[in-house]
Structure formats: C-alpha cells, structure tokens
Amino acid sequence: MTTWQPFEEGRTLGHIGSEGGEIVQDDEHPGGARITLERGCLRAPFAITCGIYGWMVHTRFLADEETAQHAVAALKPALAEIVALIPSEDAADEAQRLEAVAAAVAAFTERYP
C-alpha cells in the first residue's frame, strides 16, 4: 500500500484551513488524494476535509479530538481504495472503471457523513 506523506512537506501545519480552524494534520496520497484535520473550526471543534483530485471534496465535522483522529485513520484507507480504482488514460476498461469510481465516491460520502 502506498503511504501518505505530509502535504507540502508539512508547511501547511499551523495555518488556517478551509473550515476556519488551525491545520493540525495535512496528508497527501501520491495517487491524488488529500486529507486535512483542523482544530477550532467555525462550525465545530474539529473538521476533516478530504478529497480526491478531480473527483470529490468532502468535509466531516466532529466534536472531539479522539474521534477526529480515529476518523482520519479510517478515512485514509477508504480514500486510497477509491484512488486505486481511477483508470489510467489508456485503460481498456476506462468507462467501466469510471462508473466504479463514481459509485465508490457516492458510497464513501454516505458511509462517512
């Protein structure tokens, strides 16, 4: 399994994120996904924003740090599974795989509201 790496080599940590909180964790998957954990957000104590480049952006709001950390740990492999479905430009089964990615994204947002 490909490992997640700090986004921009960790330079975003401590900055304000998209939900108005301090970024405390910000990781990127080399296949094209990102997950950001913020603390002290405008709408909730914690927010996790995750995305797959060109496919989706999804935010979860959580009440405490322990729950947020567990959620990040669960979201990373789920995002990596979707990234693995994305076809290369020369894939023979591209249409079928595109449908599979769209279905996986819909299932992901339903599973992690």
Secondary structure, DSSP 8 states (H G I E B T S, - for coil): ----EEGGGGTTTTSB-TTSSEEEEEEEETTTEEEEEEES-SSSSEEEEEEETTTEEEEEEESSHHHHHHHHHHHHHHHHHHHHHS--TT-TTHHHHHHHHHHHHHHHHHH--
